[in-house]
Amino acid sequence: MGSLFRSEEMALCQLFLQSEAAYACVSELGELGLVQFRDLNPDVNAFQRKFVNEVRRCDEMERKLRYLEKEIKKDGIPMLDTGESPEAPQPREMIDLEATFEKLENELREVNQNAEALKRNFLELTELKHILRKTQVFFDEQEGGLNHTTESMTRALITDEVRTAGASMGPVQLGFVAGVISREKLPAFERMLWRACRGNVFLRQAMIESPLEDPTNGDQVYKSVFIIFFQGDQLKTRVKKICEGFRATLYPCPEAPADRREMAMGVMTRIEDLNTVLGQTQDHRHRVLVAAAKNLKNWFVKVRKIKAIYHTLNLFNLDVTQKCLIAECWVPLLDIETIQLALRRGTERSGSSVPPILNRMQTFENPPTYNRTNKFTKAFQALIDAYGVASYREMNPAPYTIITFPFLFAVMFGDLGHGAIMALFGLWMIRKEKGLAAQKTDNEIWNIFFGGRYIIFLMGVFSMYTGLIYNDIFSKSLNIFGSHWHLSYNKSTVWNNNYLQLSPATSDYEGTPYPFGMDPIWQVASSNKIVFQNAYKMKISIIFGVLHMIFGVIMSWHNHTYFRNRLSLIYEFIPQLLFLVVLFFYLVLLMFIKWNRYSAKNDFPMTEACAPSILITFIDMVLFKSSKAPGKDCNVHMFAGQSFFQTIFVLIALACIPVMLLGKPIKIMQARKLANEEVQPITGSSDAEVGGMSNGGGSHGGGGEHHDEEEMSEIFIHQGIHTIEYVLGSVSHTASYLRLWALSLAHAQLAEVLWSMVLSLGLNKEGWLGGIFLTVVFAFWAVLTVGILVLMEGLSAFLHTLRLHWVEFQSKFYMGHGYAFQPFSFDTIIENGTAATGETE
């Protein structure tokens, strides 16, 4: 099969590059993104490698670019992103880039320092302006006739001793300090002044209405002006220490009104000058940042490419002459010519006369797994890889999952209306994918939705199809082809009876199948609607499940034949397929036989009353019991020879178990014994097949990993575990597909509950008030429908579908023991924002 169904064939190559051409060649390979380099210096410290200084220079350039980016984002300047990816600069261009970044950083830091100093000066002048303005109010109150307040304040601040000693010395002069303090510190500041000065100070404060900008971090801070009156140098010292402890800023405030007015005028003049200078500084800073914003994205890309190239060159080895770099890399076999062309382009760019050499090597290592994807298949491949990366050249389930995944989802989610909502959402993301992809965001939920847009679209489309099959749209039916059932009762009978039954054996039923999906008459059936749908959905769940598992076992045949694993083909695939077919596929055949042979219109004993139970028939078959007839004079069996065939089928299934359990280990033991007797290496179908698929890759593009012989006891235990797992898993996995029925029933019932208990309330109201009420109810119903039935039920059905693929389907053939191919790719590095550091172990 082609690469669509298996991973690409890989080759381990050795690459010889001249030192002068190595940078350009690796740059071309990075643009190509098809080469995964191996680390040839695993024991060498990262700081001891050849190009560590270049990597450090790139780190320093990235640091400067991040600083510029932070400043640009702080000013809200849009960064130009053309979507183009410039080529990696030549090594000599690093010096120009470094000089440019150094100049920009120094200029911006200098501007920022000057702006911060100017803002700090502006803050001080603004605070001083408010102090002069507020303190002028305080002093104006004193001069306006409030001398008694000041006198009482003075008397309160003078002790008895001072009052007695200074009675003959005239009036006492009070000192004062004025300053600004953060508003939230003011209550604690007042308490501390009162306690430390024992009430011998007088504090006046007034709030500054507009917030002030902190020059350090740009935050808006609310502050208050205060003035403290005190007497004596001792209290003055104590007050200043308290102000210092609360980080209050003290400013000089003249006592004379004329001096205060003169100082206020000077402050206002300086503030105006500072505003002018600050504006010019901000304009200059803005111009610098705008110029940098135009090239910042391209600079980031260039620096990351340079850094990635030197990281990759650090994985290479130097030959003894120090003139040639040697590398080992995994490459897809089909792309070797493309890689050689890229190497030639790199050599021509560097001006080297020595062509690069790419030699294919023989190895026993397991190659990495590389599945080519596009924007459509990428999401489905991600679902498979989340379970485990496929072993090398193992069958890839992703192409089949593109169909089976949305289909099984739709079986559980079948509703034409809900499927249309989901399909429209997926289609919107597909139509707008270029614009949405350009709007990179850190919102993980949105990234998951956008990454799975094609899955969402297909799940919606398939759900619309199954919704038509179920004839279900928001819990109602579409009457497209009319009904094949007809009422034979008169009007009075219909109105006077709550329950009426239509018989398919009479003229109530036309006798022909409905053209497409379910007859809409079942939507109005009250008592037996769920019974009918349960029987229908339960049976199709088993049918789809058994077919899905058989398909998985058939996929294992492709693995065994591709890897030439004859023992696994004979002693695993054949008995596994037989076991599944003779038991569970026969169960499916019984369903179709019953549907075909029994009908209400058939003559006795093929009437529906004589139809046997499939479940009881299957249980009696496994227990070798004779089935009982459903009714008097009814046939026990659905077809001639049924009992004989069922006995043969069970015996075949039982015979398959020891073959799966002992067949392969015994053949390996016999082969080893024969090899020991003949004293020659075992070839073909012996130990080379013990390792299964991983060993079989030896002849397919790079070889398989060599294993020592396993102990026979380990082989028997390993085979026993797999046999028990398969036999018991066949039963449990078949029952697990009943989740298709259960979730489909739950989804339909929830939709019906929302319709009958929410929307129908609004539809039953009449008049203009009814219209308003219906609008409100419809909005509520729509929110519940999207939130519960589409999002929550959709997520539940998605997870159950994922489990059916991972456990029930892929366990039949998929090992998932490989490791992903991670090529050196500039696109991946730029998308992730980091440089690749080497091969992932």
C-alpha positions in Angstrom: 0.0 0.0 0.0 1.1 3.6 -0.5 2.3 6.1 2.0 -1.3 7.1 2.7 -1.9 3.8 4.6 1.6 3.4 6.0 4.3 5.7 7.2 6.9 6.8 4.8 10.0 4.6 4.1 12.9 6.2 5.9 16.6 6.0 5.4 19.6 6.7 7.7 22.1 8.8 5.8 25.5 10.2 6.5 26.1 13.8 5.4 29.5 15.3 4.7 29.6 19.1 4.5 32.5 21.5 4.0 32.8 23.9 6.9 32.3 27.0 4.8 29.1 25.5 3.2 27.6 23.9 6.3 25.7 27.0 7.4 24.0 27.6 4.0 23.3 23.9 3.5 21.6 23.5 6.9 19.7 26.7 6.2 18.3 25.1 3.0 17.4 21.9 4.9 15.6 23.9 7.5 13.5 25.6 4.8 12.7 22.2 3.4 11.8 20.5 6.7 12.5 16.9 5.7 15.6 16.0 7.7 15.9 14.8 11.3 19.5 15.1 12.5 20.9 12.8 15.2 23.2 14.1 18.0 26.7 12.7 17.3 28.0 14.4 20.5 25.7 13.1 23.2 28.5 13.1 25.9 29.7 16.6 25.1 28.3 19.4 27.4 26.2 22.0 25.7 28.7 24.7 26.8 31.6 22.8 25.2 30.4 22.5 21.7 31.9 24.2 18.7 29.2 26.9 18.0 28.3 27.7 21.6 29.5 31.3 21.3 27.2 31.9 18.2 24.2 30.4 20.2 25.0 32.8 23.1 25.1 35.7 20.7 21.7 34.7 19.3 20.3 34.4 22.9 21.5 37.9 23.6 19.9 39.2 20.4 16.6 37.5 21.4 16.8 39.1 24.8 17.1 42.5 23.2 14.2 41.8 20.8 12.0 40.7 23.7 12.8 44.0 25.5 11.8 45.9 22.4 8.6 43.8 22.1 7.7 44.5 25.7 8.1 48.2 25.2 6.1 48.2 21.9 3.2 46.2 23.6 3.3 48.6 26.5 2.6 51.5 24.1 0.0 49.6 22.2 1.8 49.9 18.9 0.7 47.3 16.3 3.5 45.2 15.0 3.7 44.6 11.2 3.3 40.9 10.3 3.3 40.3 6.6 3.1 36.5 7.0 6.3 36.1 5.0 9.3 34.2 6.4 12.6 35.9 5.5 15.6 33.7 4.7 18.2 32.9 7.3 20.8 35.7 7.2 24.4 34.9 6.4 26.8 34.6 9.3 28.4 37.9 8.4 25.0 39.6 8.8 24.9 38.7 12.5 27.3 41.6 13.2 24.9 44.1 11.5 21.9 42.7 13.4 23.8 42.9 16.7 24.8 46.5 16.1 21.2 47.4 15.1 19.7 45.8 18.2 22.4 47.2 20.5 21.8 50.7 19.2 18.0 50.4 19.5 18.3 49.0 23.1 20.7 51.7 24.3 18.7 54.5 22.7 15.4 53.1 24.2 16.9 52.6 27.6 18.4 56.1 27.6 15.0 57.6 26.5 13.3 55.6 29.2 15.7 56.7 31.9 15.3 60.3 30.8 11.5 60.0 30.7 11.5 58.4 34.2 13.7 61.2 35.6 11.4 63.8 34.0 8.3 62.1 35.4 9.8 61.9 38.8 10.6 65.6 38.7 7.1 66.2 37.3 5.6 64.2 40.2 7.6 66.2 42.8 6.6 69.5 41.3 2.9 68.4 41.1 3.0 67.3 44.7 4.6 70.6 45.7 1.9 72.5 43.7 -0.8 70.7 45.6 1.0 71.3 48.9 1.2 75.1 48.3 -2.4 75.2 47.2 -3.8 73.2 50.2 -1.6 74.8 52.8 -2.6 78.2 51.5 -6.1 77.3 52.3 -5.1 76.4 55.9 -3.3 79.7 56.4 -6.1 81.6 54.8 -8.4 80.2 57.4 -6.2 81.4 60.1 -5.9 84.9 58.6 -9.7 85.0 58.0 -10.7 85.4 61.6 -10.1 81.9 63.0 -7.4 83.1 65.4 -9.3 81.5 68.4 -8.8 78.1 66.8 -5.1 78.6 66.5 -4.9 80.0 70.0 -6.7 76.9 71.4 -4.5 74.7 69.3 -1.4 76.5 70.7 -2.6 76.2 74.2 -3.2 72.4 73.7 0.3 72.0 72.4 2.0 73.9 75.3 2.7 72.0 78.5 2.0 73.6 81.9 5.7 74.1 82.6 6.3 75.9 79.3 3.2 78.0 79.9 4.4 79.1 83.4 8.0 79.7 82.3 7.1 81.6 79.2 4.3 83.7 80.6 6.5 86.8 80.5 8.1 86.0 77.1 5.2 86.8 74.8 3.3 84.5 72.3 4.8 81.0 71.4 5.7 80.3 67.8 4.7 76.9 66.3 6.8 75.1 63.8 5.3 73.0 60.9 6.2 70.5 58.2 4.2 69.8 55.0 4.3 66.8 52.7 2.4 64.2 50.7 1.6 60.6 51.7 -0.2 57.7 50.1 -3.9 57.8 51.0 -4.2 54.3 52.3 -1.3 55.0 54.8 -2.9 58.1 56.2 -5.0 56.4 59.1 -1.9 54.5 60.4 0.1 57.7 60.0 -2.3 59.7 62.2 -2.3 57.0 64.9 1.5 56.8 65.0 1.8 60.6 65.3 -0.7 60.7 68.1 1.0 57.9 70.1 4.6 58.9 69.4 4.1 62.6 70.1 1.5 62.0 72.9 -1.0 64.3 71.3 1.3 67.3 71.2 1.0 67.7 67.4 -1.8 69.1 65.3 -2.4 67.5 61.9 -4.4 68.9 59.0 -4.8 66.9 55.8 -6.6 67.2 52.5 -7.1 64.7 49.6 -5.6 65.3 46.2 -8.6 64.6 43.9 -6.8 63.4 40.8 -4.5 60.4 40.9 -0.8 60.8 40.4 1.3 58.6 38.1 4.1 56.6 39.7 7.2 57.2 37.5 8.6 53.8 38.3 5.8 51.5 37.1 3.3 53.9 35.7 0.5 53.0 38.2 -2.0 55.6 39.3 -1.6 56.4 43.0 -4.0 58.4 45.2 -2.3 60.7 47.7 -3.1 63.3 50.4 -1.5 66.5 51.5 -0.8 67.0 55.2 0.6 69.7 57.4 1.8 69.0 60.9 2.1 71.8 63.6 4.3 71.1 66.6 6.4 73.0 69.2 10.1 72.5 69.7 13.0 70.8 67.9 12.5 67.5 69.7 9.0 67.0 68.3 10.3 68.2 64.9 12.9 65.5 64.8 10.3 62.9 65.9 7.8 64.0 63.3 10.3 63.8 60.5 11.4 60.3 61.5 7.8 59.2 61.4 7.3 60.7 58.0 10.4 59.0 56.8 9.2 55.6 58.2 5.8 56.0 56.3 7.6 57.0 53.1 5.9 60.4 53.2 7.6 63.0 51.0 8.3 66.4 52.8 8.5 69.6 50.8 9.6 73.1 51.9 6.7 75.4 52.5 7.4 79.1 53.2 5.7 80.7 56.1 5.1 84.1 54.4 2.1 84.2 52.0 4.1 86.2 49.5 6.9 83.6 49.4 4.3 80.8 48.9 2.7 82.7 46.0 6.0 83.3 44.4 7.1 79.7 44.8 3.7 78.5 43.4 4.2 80.6 40.3 7.7 79.2 39.9 6.4 75.7 40.2 3.7 76.2 37.6 6.3 77.6 35.2 8.5 74.6 35.7 5.6 72.2 35.3 4.7 73.8 31.9 8.3 73.4 30.8 8.4 69.8 32.0 5.2 69.0 30.1 6.8 70.3 26.9 10.0 68.3 27.4 8.0 65.2 28.4 5.9 65.4 25.3 9.0 65.7 23.1 10.6 62.7 24.9 7.5 60.6 24.4 7.3 61.6 20.8 10.9 60.5 20.2 10.3 57.2 22.1 7.2 56.6 20.0 9.1 57.2 16.8 11.8 54.7 17.8 9.3 52.1 18.7 7.2 52.5 15.6 10.3 52.1 13.5 11.2 49.0 15.4 7.7 47.5 15.2 7.8 47.5 11.4 10.7 45.0 11.4 10.4 43.2 14.8 8.6 40.1 13.5 11.2 39.6 10.7 14.0 40.2 13.2 12.6 37.5 15.5 12.4 35.1 12.5 15.9 35.8 11.4 17.4 35.4 14.9 15.5 32.2 15.5 16.6 30.7 12.2 20.3 31.6 12.9 20.0 30.1 16.4 18.4 26.9 15.1 21.1 26.5 12.5 23.9 26.7 15.0 22.0 24.4 17.4 21.9 21.9 14.6 25.5 22.4 13.6 26.4 21.6 17.3 25.0 18.1 16.6 27.6 17.5 13.9 31.1 16.0 14.2 34.3 17.5 12.9 36.7 15.4 10.9 40.4 15.2 11.8 41.3 18.0 9.4 38.7 20.4 10.9 37.5 21.3 7.4 34.6 19.0 7.1 31.4 18.5 9.2 29.9 15.0 9.4 26.2 14.5 10.3 23.8 11.6 10.5 20.1 12.1 9.7 16.9 10.3 9.0 15.3 11.3 5.7 12.2 10.0 3.8 13.3 7.7 1.0 11.1 9.5 -1.6 12.6 12.9 -0.8 16.3 12.1 -1.1 16.6 13.8 -4.5 14.8 16.9 -3.1 17.2 17.0 -0.2 20.2 16.7 -2.6 18.9 19.6 -4.6 18.6 21.7 -1.5 22.2 20.8 -0.5 23.4 21.9 -3.9 21.6 25.2 -3.6 23.3 25.8 -0.2 26.7 25.0 -1.6 26.2 27.5 -4.5 25.0 30.2 -2.0 28.1 29.7 0.1 30.4 29.8 -2.9 32.0 26.5 -2.0 33.6 24.3 -4.7 33.3 21.1 -2.8 29.9 19.4 -3.2 28.1 17.9 -0.2 28.0 14.1 0.0 24.9 12.2 1.2 25.4 8.5 1.7 22.7 6.0 2.7 23.7 3.8 5.7 22.6 0.4 6.8 21.3 0.2 10.4 19.4 -2.1 12.7 17.7 0.8 14.5 14.0 1.4 14.2 13.5 4.4 12.0 11.1 7.2 13.1 7.5 7.2 11.9 6.6 9.9 9.3 3.0 10.2 8.1 2.5 12.9 5.5 -0.5 15.1 6.4 -2.3 18.1 5.1 -4.6 20.6 6.8 -7.5 18.1 6.4 -5.9 14.9 7.6 -3.7 16.5 10.3 -6.4 16.5 13.0 -7.3 12.9 12.4 -3.7 11.9 12.5 -3.4 13.8 15.8 -6.2 11.6 17.3 -4.2 8.5 16.3 -0.9 9.8 17.6 -2.5 10.7 20.9 -3.0 7.0 21.5 0.6 6.2 20.4 2.8 6.9 17.4 2.6 4.0 15.0 5.5 1.6 14.7 7.6 2.0 11.6 5.6 1.1 8.5 2.7 -0.1 10.6 -0.8 0.2 9.1 -2.0 3.8 9.8 -5.6 3.9 11.0 -6.0 7.6 10.2 -7.4 7.3 6.6 -10.1 5.0 7.8 -10.8 7.1 10.9 -11.7 10.0 8.6 -14.9 8.1 7.8 -15.5 5.8 10.8 -14.9 8.5 13.5 -17.6 11.0 12.4 -20.0 8.1 11.5 -19.9 6.4 14.9 -20.1 9.9 16.5 -23.2 10.6 14.4 -24.8 7.3 15.5 -24.8 8.7 19.0 -25.5 12.3 18.1 -28.0 11.8 15.3 -30.2 14.9 15.1 -30.7 16.9 11.9 -30.9 20.2 13.8 -28.0 19.7 16.2 -25.9 18.3 13.4 -26.6 21.4 11.3 -25.5 23.7 14.1 -22.2 21.8 14.4 -21.6 21.6 10.7 -22.2 25.3 10.2 -19.8 26.1 13.0 -17.1 23.9 11.4 -17.8 25.3 8.0 -17.5 28.8 9.3 -14.0 28.0 10.7 -13.0 26.4 7.4 -14.1 29.3 5.3 -12.3 31.8 7.7 -9.3 29.6 8.4 -6.7 31.9 6.9 -7.8 34.9 9.0 -8.4 32.8 12.1 -5.0 31.1 11.8 -3.3 34.5 11.5 -4.9 35.6 14.8 -2.7 33.6 17.1 -4.0 33.3 20.6 -3.1 31.5 23.8 -6.7 30.3 24.4 -6.2 26.6 24.5 -9.9 25.8 24.1 -10.2 27.9 20.9 -7.0 26.3 19.5 -8.5 22.9 20.0 -11.7 23.8 18.3 -9.9 25.5 15.4 -7.4 22.6 15.0 -10.3 20.1 14.8 -12.4 22.2 12.4 -12.6 19.5 9.8 -13.5 16.9 12.3 -16.3 19.1 13.7 -17.6 19.8 10.2 -17.7 16.1 9.3 -19.2 15.1 12.6 -22.0 17.7 11.9 -22.6 16.5 8.4 -22.7 12.8 9.4 -25.0 13.7 12.3 -27.4 15.4 9.8 -27.4 12.2 7.8 -28.2 10.0 10.8 -30.7 12.6 12.0 -32.5 12.0 8.7 -32.3 8.2 9.2 -33.8 8.6 12.7 -36.1 11.3 11.3 -35.2 13.5 14.2 -34.8 17.2 14.2 -34.9 18.9 17.6 -37.0 15.9 18.8 -39.5 16.3 16.0 -40.0 14.5 12.7 -40.0 15.5 9.1 -43.0 14.3 7.1 -41.3 14.2 3.7 -42.8 11.1 2.2 -46.0 10.9 4.2 -46.7 8.0 6.5 -47.1 4.3 5.5 -49.5 3.9 8.4 -53.2 4.8 8.2 -56.0 5.2 10.9 -58.9 2.8 10.5 -60.8 4.3 13.5 -63.6 6.8 13.3 -63.3 10.3 14.8 -65.2 9.6 18.0 -63.0 6.5 18.7 -59.9 8.6 18.3 -61.2 11.4 20.6 -62.5 9.1 23.3 -59.5 6.8 23.7 -56.1 7.8 25.1 -54.4 4.8 23.6 -55.0 3.2 20.2 -52.9 0.5 18.5 -52.2 0.1 14.8 -51.6 -3.4 13.7 -49.1 -4.1 10.9 -51.0 -7.2 10.0 -54.0 -5.2 8.8 -54.7 -2.5 6.4 -53.3 0.0 8.9 -49.9 -0.6 7.4 -49.2 -0.4 3.7 -46.7 -3.2 3.9 -43.8 -1.5 2.1 -40.7 -0.1 3.8 -40.4 3.7 4.3 -38.3 5.2 1.5 -35.7 6.8 3.7 -35.3 6.6 7.5 -38.1 6.1 10.0 -41.7 6.7 9.5 -42.8 10.0 11.1 -45.7 8.2 12.8 -43.3 6.9 15.4 -42.9 10.5 16.7 -46.5 10.6 18.0 -46.4 7.1 19.4 -46.5 7.4 23.2 -46.1 4.0 24.8 -44.1 1.9 22.4 -41.9 4.6 20.7 -38.9 4.0 23.0 -39.4 0.2 22.8 -39.3 0.3 19.0 -36.3 2.7 18.9 -34.5 0.7 21.6 -34.7 -2.5 19.6 -33.7 -0.8 16.4 -30.7 1.2 17.8 -29.5 -1.7 20.0 -29.3 -4.0 17.0 -27.5 -1.5 14.7 -25.0 -0.8 17.5 -24.1 -4.5 17.6 -24.0 -4.7 13.8 -21.7 -1.6 13.4 -19.5 -2.8 16.3 -18.9 -6.3 15.0 -18.1 -5.0 11.5 -15.8 -2.4 13.0 -13.9 -5.1 15.0 -13.7 -7.5 12.0 -12.3 -4.7 9.9 -9.6 -4.1 12.6 -8.6 -7.8 12.6 -8.4 -7.7 8.8 -6.1 -4.7 9.2 -3.7 -6.9 11.2 -3.5 -9.2 8.2 -1.9 -6.3 6.2 0.7 -5.9 9.0 1.5 -9.6 9.1 1.9 -9.9 5.4 3.9 -6.7 5.0 6.4 -7.7 7.7 6.4 -11.3 6.5 5.4 -12.6 9.9 4.1 -16.1 8.8 3.7 -17.4 12.4 1.5 -14.5 13.5 -0.5 -14.8 10.2 -1.2 -18.5 10.8 -1.5 -18.7 14.5 -2.9 -15.3 15.4 -4.8 -13.7 12.5 -6.7 -16.8 11.2 -7.9 -18.0 14.6 -8.8 -14.5 15.7 -10.8 -13.9 12.6 -12.5 -17.2 12.9 -13.4 -16.7 16.5 -14.9 -13.3 15.8 -16.8 -14.5 12.7 -18.3 -17.8 13.9 -19.6 -16.2 17.1 -20.3 -12.5 16.7 -20.7 -12.1 12.9 -23.1 -15.1 13.2 -25.0 -13.1 15.8 -25.3 -10.3 13.2 -26.5 -12.7 10.6 -29.2 -13.9 13.0 -30.5 -10.3 13.2 -30.8 -10.0 9.4 -32.4 -13.5 9.2 -35.0 -12.6 11.8 -35.8 -9.3 10.1 -36.1 -11.0 6.7 -38.1 -14.1 7.7 -40.5 -12.9 10.4 -43.3 -10.4 9.8 -46.8 -9.6 11.1 -48.2 -10.4 7.6 -46.5 -13.7 7.2 -48.4 -17.0 7.5 -47.9 -19.2 10.6 -45.3 -20.1 11.8 -43.4 -17.2 10.3 -45.5 -14.6 12.1 -43.9 -12.1 14.5 -45.3 -14.0 17.5 -43.1 -16.9 16.6 -39.9 -14.8 16.2 -37.3 -16.2 18.6 -35.2 -13.9 20.8 -31.7 -13.3 19.4 -30.1 -12.9 22.8 -31.6 -16.2 24.2 -30.7 -18.0 21.0 -27.1 -16.9 21.3 -26.8 -17.8 25.0 -28.3 -21.2 24.3 -25.9 -21.7 21.4 -22.8 -21.0 23.6 -24.1 -23.2 26.4 -25.0 -26.1 24.0 -28.7 -25.9 25.1 -31.7 -26.5 23.0 -33.8 -23.4 22.4 -37.4 -23.3 23.4 -40.1 -22.3 20.9 -41.5 -18.8 21.5 -45.1 -20.1 21.3 -47.2 -23.2 20.7 -46.6 -24.8 17.4 -43.9 -22.3 16.6 -40.6 -23.4 15.1 -37.6 -23.5 17.4 -35.1 -22.6 14.7 -35.1 -19.8 12.1 -33.6 -21.9 9.3 -32.9 -25.5 8.6 -29.9 -27.0 10.3 -29.5 -24.1 12.7 -28.7 -26.3 15.7 -26.0 -28.2 13.7 -24.3 -25.1 12.4 -24.4 -23.4 15.8 -22.7 -26.4 17.4 -20.0 -26.4 14.7 -19.5 -22.7 15.2 -19.0 -23.0 18.9 -16.6 -25.9 18.5 -14.6 -23.9 16.0 -14.5 -20.9 18.3 -13.3 -23.2 21.2 -10.7 -24.8 19.0 -9.3 -21.3 18.1 -8.4 -20.6 21.7 -5.6 -23.2 22.1 -4.3 -22.4 18.6 -3.9 -18.7 19.6 -2.5 -19.7 23.0 0.0 -22.4 22.1 0.5 -22.4 18.3 3.1 -19.7 17.9 5.2 -20.5 21.0 5.3 -24.2 20.1 6.4 -23.5 16.6 9.1 -21.2 17.9 10.3 -23.8 20.4 10.4 -26.4 17.6 12.4 -24.1 15.4 14.9 -23.4 18.1 15.3 -27.0 18.9 15.9 -27.8 15.2 18.4 -25.0 15.0 20.3 -26.3 18.0 20.5 -29.7 16.5 21.7 -28.5 13.1 24.0 -25.9 14.8 23.1 -23.1 12.3 21.3 -19.8 12.6 17.6 -19.7 12.4 16.2 -17.8 9.5 12.8 -16.9 8.0 10.0 -17.9 10.3 11.9 -18.4 13.6 13.4 -15.7 15.9 13.0 -13.0 13.2 9.3 -13.4 13.7 9.3 -13.5 17.5 9.8 -9.8 17.6 6.8 -9.2 15.4 6.5 -6.1 13.4 9.4 -4.2 14.9 11.9 -6.9 13.7 10.2 -7.4 10.4 11.2 -3.9 9.2 14.7 -5.0 8.4 14.2 -5.4 4.7 12.0 -2.3 4.4 14.0 0.9 4.4 16.5 0.9 7.1 16.1 -2.4 9.0 14.6 -3.4 12.3 16.0 -3.3 15.8 17.9 -6.4 16.7 16.7 -8.4 19.8 18.3 -11.2 21.7 16.3 -14.4 21.9 13.5 -14.3 24.4 13.1 -16.9 27.0 10.4 -19.5 26.1 8.7 -18.9 29.4 8.3 -15.2 28.5 7.0 -16.1 25.1 4.4 -18.4 26.6 3.3 -15.8 29.2 3.2 -13.1 26.5 1.1 -15.2 24.2 -1.2 -16.3 27.1 -1.9 -12.7 28.0 -2.7 -11.7 24.5 -5.0 -14.7 24.0 -7.0 -14.1 27.2 -7.2 -10.4 26.3 -8.5 -11.1 22.8 -11.1 -13.8 23.9 -12.5 -11.8 26.8 -12.1 -8.5 24.9 -14.2 -9.8 22.0 -17.1 -10.2 24.4 -16.6 -7.0 26.3 -15.8 -5.0 23.2 -19.0 -6.1 21.5 -21.0 -5.1 24.5 -19.0 -1.8 24.6 -20.5 -0.8 21.2 -23.9 -0.7 23.0 -22.8 2.8 24.0 -23.9 3.8 20.5 -27.4 2.9 21.4 -27.3 4.3 25.0 -26.0 7.7 24.0 -28.3 8.0 21.0 -31.3 7.3 23.3 -30.1 9.7 25.9 -29.6 12.5 23.3 -33.0 12.0 21.8 -34.7 12.0 25.2 -32.9 15.2 26.4 -33.9 16.9 23.2 -37.5 15.9 23.8 -37.4 17.0 27.4 -36.1 20.5 26.3 -38.9 20.8 23.7 -41.8 19.6 25.9 -40.7 21.4 29.1 -39.3 24.6 27.7 -40.2 25.6 24.1 -43.7 24.2 24.1 -44.6 26.5 27.0 -44.0 29.5 24.7 -45.7 27.9 21.7 -48.9 27.4 23.8 -49.3 31.1 24.6 -51.4 33.3 22.3 -51.7 37.0 21.7 -49.0 39.7 21.7 -47.9 38.7 25.3 -47.5 35.2 23.9 -45.2 36.5 21.3 -43.0 38.3 23.9 -43.1 35.2 26.1 -42.1 33.0 23.1 -39.1 35.2 22.3 -37.8 34.8 25.9 -38.5 31.1 26.0 -37.0 30.5 22.6 -33.8 32.3 23.7 -33.6 30.2 26.8 -34.3 27.0 24.8 -31.6 28.0 22.2 -29.0 28.5 25.0 -29.8 25.2 26.6 -29.8 23.4 23.2 -26.4 24.8 22.2 -24.9 24.5 25.7 -26.2 21.1 26.7 -27.2 19.2 23.6 -24.5 20.4 21.2 -21.5 21.2 23.4 -21.8 18.9 26.4 -23.5 16.0 24.6 -21.2 16.5 21.6 -18.1 16.3 23.9 -19.5 13.2 25.5 -20.2 11.5 22.2 -16.7 12.6 21.0 -15.0 10.9 23.9 -17.0 7.7 23.6 -16.2 7.6 19.9 -12.5 8.1 20.7 -12.6 5.2 23.1 -14.3 2.9 20.6 -11.4 3.7 18.1 -8.6 3.5 20.6 -9.7 0.4 22.5 -12.2 -1.6 20.5 -10.8 -1.0 17.0 -7.1 -0.2 17.2 -6.4 -2.9 19.8 -7.0 -5.5 17.0 -3.9 -4.5 14.9 -2.3 -1.2 16.1 0.8 -1.4 18.4 1.8 2.3 18.6 5.3 1.6 19.8 7.1 4.0 17.4 8.4 7.5 17.8 7.6 10.5 15.6 9.7 11.9 12.9 10.7 15.4 14.0 12.5 17.1 11.2 14.6 20.2 11.4 12.1 22.7 10.2 12.1 26.5 10.4 8.3 26.6 10.1 7.9 24.4 13.2 10.6 26.4 15.1 9.0 29.7 14.4 5.5 28.4 15.2 6.7 27.2 18.6 8.8 30.2 19.2 11.9 28.2 20.2 14.9 26.8 18.4 15.2 23.0 18.1 17.9 21.6 20.3 18.3 18.3 18.6 16.7 14.9 18.2 14.0 13.9 20.6 14.8 10.8 22.4 
